[in-house]
Amino acid sequence: MRPGGCSRSELARLRLWLEQGESGYWLRDAESNEAVRWNDERLRVVAIAGASYRGDALADEVFAPGRRLTLVPEPENLHDRNAVAIWDADRRLQAGYVPAEVAPELEGNEQAVALWEFRDDAGRRVGLRVLIAPADAWIGVPRA
């Protein structure tokens, strides 16, 4: 069951454009051209957990807003069997985790995109918001 009490079969296929903002991307419905809020029941936008432990990896451009990411379940994780790691698309670097309160609600086949970044005073990327969308969602190439 998805947030808001709707099953995936009751929801229309999600189609999104990513639109450039100052520190990342906003979401726009591809059919209606209406803005899509980050709390829309068809998707999740989360701040990654554990970013402070992976500063060097997070600084890599593979985590720049607009980049595709890979969600990797970790059922053998000793601290949380529901843990879902967030890696770059090639599974070379790990940025952190899906927050513990969200991870158990995922189906395991979602797609993810780096959506918004947080930088410190020195300009280093220190945090990231990630779009988590259903596997069948269409997410358009970022447009300026």
C-alpha positions as CSV (number, residue, x, y, z in Angstrom):
1,M,0.0,0.0,0.0
2,R,1.3,3.4,-0.9
3,P,1.1,6.6,1.2
4,G,-2.4,8.1,1.2
5,G,-4.0,4.6,1.1
6,C,-3.7,4.2,-2.7
7,S,-2.3,1.0,-4.2
8,R,0.1,1.3,-7.2
9,S,-2.6,-0.1,-9.5
10,E,-4.9,2.7,-8.6
11,L,-2.5,5.4,-9.6
12,A,-1.8,6.5,-13.2
13,R,1.8,6.1,-14.5
14,L,3.9,8.9,-13.2
15,R,5.5,11.1,-15.9
16,L,7.9,13.8,-14.7
17,W,10.1,16.5,-16.1
18,L,13.0,17.7,-14.0
19,E,13.4,21.5,-14.2
20,Q,16.5,23.3,-13.2
21,G,16.5,25.2,-9.9
22,E,19.3,27.0,-8.1
23,S,20.6,23.9,-6.2
24,G,18.9,21.1,-8.1
25,Y,15.7,20.2,-9.8
26,W,12.0,20.8,-9.3
27,L,9.4,18.4,-10.6
28,R,6.8,19.1,-13.2
29,D,4.0,16.7,-14.4
30,A,4.7,15.9,-18.1
31,E,1.0,15.7,-19.0
32,S,-0.5,18.6,-17.2
33,N,2.7,20.8,-17.0
34,E,1.7,21.4,-13.3
35,A,4.3,21.6,-10.6
36,V,4.6,18.3,-8.6
37,R,5.2,18.8,-4.9
38,W,7.8,16.7,-3.1
39,N,5.2,15.3,-0.9
40,D,3.1,13.9,-3.8
41,E,1.8,10.5,-2.8
42,R,3.1,8.9,-6.0
43,L,6.7,9.5,-5.1
44,R,9.2,10.1,-2.3
45,V,11.8,12.8,-1.9
46,V,14.2,12.1,0.9
47,A,17.3,13.6,2.3
48,I,19.9,10.8,2.3
49,A,20.9,9.5,5.7
50,G,24.6,9.0,6.6
51,A,26.0,11.6,4.2
52,S,28.3,13.0,6.9
53,Y,30.2,9.7,6.8
54,R,30.7,9.7,3.0
55,G,31.9,13.3,2.3
56,D,34.5,12.2,-0.2
57,A,32.1,10.0,-2.2
58,L,29.3,12.6,-2.0
59,A,31.6,15.3,-3.5
60,D,31.9,13.2,-6.7
61,E,30.0,14.4,-9.7
62,V,28.1,11.1,-10.0
63,F,25.9,12.5,-7.2
64,A,25.2,15.9,-8.9
65,P,21.5,16.8,-9.2
66,G,19.9,15.2,-12.2
67,R,22.1,12.0,-12.1
68,R,20.5,8.6,-11.9
69,L,21.2,6.6,-8.7
70,T,20.8,3.0,-7.7
71,L,19.0,1.8,-4.6
72,V,20.5,-1.4,-3.1
73,P,18.6,-3.3,-0.4
74,E,20.8,-4.6,2.4
75,P,18.8,-7.4,4.1
76,E,22.1,-8.7,5.7
77,N,22.8,-5.2,7.3
78,L,23.5,-5.9,11.0
79,H,22.0,-2.6,12.1
80,D,18.8,-2.6,10.0
81,R,17.6,-5.5,7.9
82,N,15.4,-3.0,6.0
83,A,18.4,-0.8,5.1
84,V,18.5,0.5,1.5
85,A,21.8,2.0,0.3
86,I,22.0,4.8,-2.2
87,W,24.8,4.3,-4.8
88,D,25.7,6.0,-8.0
89,A,24.3,4.4,-11.2
90,D,27.4,2.2,-11.7
91,R,27.5,1.1,-8.0
92,R,31.0,2.5,-7.7
93,L,30.4,5.0,-4.8
94,Q,27.8,5.0,-2.0
95,A,26.4,8.3,-0.9
96,G,24.4,7.1,2.1
97,Y,21.0,5.4,2.9
98,V,17.3,5.9,2.4
99,P,16.1,7.1,5.8
100,A,15.2,4.3,8.1
101,E,11.5,5.3,8.4
102,V,11.1,5.2,4.6
103,A,13.1,2.1,3.6
104,P,10.6,-0.5,4.9
105,E,7.9,1.1,2.7
106,L,9.8,0.6,-0.6
107,E,8.9,-2.2,-2.9
108,G,12.5,-2.8,-4.0
109,N,12.2,-1.9,-7.7
110,E,12.1,1.9,-7.5
111,Q,14.3,4.2,-9.5
112,A,16.2,7.1,-8.0
113,V,17.6,10.4,-9.2
114,A,19.7,13.0,-7.3
115,L,17.3,15.9,-7.0
116,W,18.7,18.6,-4.8
117,E,22.1,19.3,-3.2
118,F,23.2,21.0,0.0
119,R,26.6,22.7,0.1
120,D,28.7,24.0,2.9
121,D,30.4,27.4,3.1
122,A,33.4,26.1,1.2
123,G,31.1,24.9,-1.7
124,R,31.4,21.2,-1.0
125,R,28.3,19.0,-1.4
126,V,27.4,17.8,2.1
127,G,23.8,16.6,1.6
128,L,21.5,15.4,-1.1
129,R,17.7,15.0,-1.6
130,V,16.8,12.0,-3.7
131,L,13.7,11.4,-5.8
132,I,12.5,7.9,-5.4
133,A,9.9,7.0,-8.0
134,P,8.1,3.8,-9.1
135,A,9.9,1.5,-11.5
136,D,7.4,2.3,-14.3
137,A,7.6,6.1,-13.9
138,W,8.9,8.2,-16.8
139,I,11.4,10.8,-15.6
140,G,12.4,13.1,-18.4
141,V,15.9,14.3,-19.1
142,P,16.7,17.4,-17.0
143,R,15.8,20.5,-18.9
144,A,17.1,24.0,-18.2
